[in-house]
Amino acid sequence: MGHSKRCSWCNLKNETYVKYHDEEWGRPLYDDQKLYELLILECFQAGLSWECVLNKRESFRAAFDGFDIDKVIAYDEKKKQALMNDPGIIRNRLKIKAAVDNSIVFKALQKEFGSFSNYIWSFTGHKVVLEEFTVRTTSPLSDAISKDLKKRGMTFVGSTIIYSFLQSIGVINGHSKDCMCYTPKVSLNEGACRINEDILFFSGEHLDALPMYERLED
Ligand SMILES: [Zn+2]
């Protein structure tokens, strides 16, 4: 496995990053606890590299009480200040505030949709999105989800952050075609936009033809 081809962004010298690419990134995730951790980490990523955040993941877990959402929601000013003094994490007052505020919204979404997983996967009808022939950092899907999360009160959830999050949790399968993790069960013979049981497949000029996302456009 050592010399297998991987997505070009994956820094092979960083064991943590390689493990993340091979075992987590792009794999459909439905566990609210893991979704919560990744979303909070993505918010901290804003303006920085994902690799930087990933390297600090264990420190984040320790600092944020193992990402126990109820504990995070209850953080007071004293705890926020303690986080500001923790050299193991990204010390940004606005992001720390966002982590707490976003947790409240996350919890509300769990209540409204039964789970955050249900909420986030509902945007694609619980299907994986495969975007062919493209390198992009936002899409109509991430635009729509970003807009909805902001409307609900989250911050640091711009379209680029959400696009990255969606790739991370496997709503969007972003593995490159020559990556060993690229295993979509669709073929290109129908070209254009094609839908099968598990995957929403888009390519070329049809990349933005995403009718399901229109429910949020108002
Ligand atoms: Zn890959």
Boltz pocket constraint, residues with backbone or C-beta under 6 A from the ligand:
constraints:
  - pocket:
      binder: B
      contacts: [[A, 6], [A, 7], [A, 21], [A, 174], [A, 175], [A, 176], [A, 179], [A, 180], [A, 181], [A, 182]]
      max_distance: 6.0
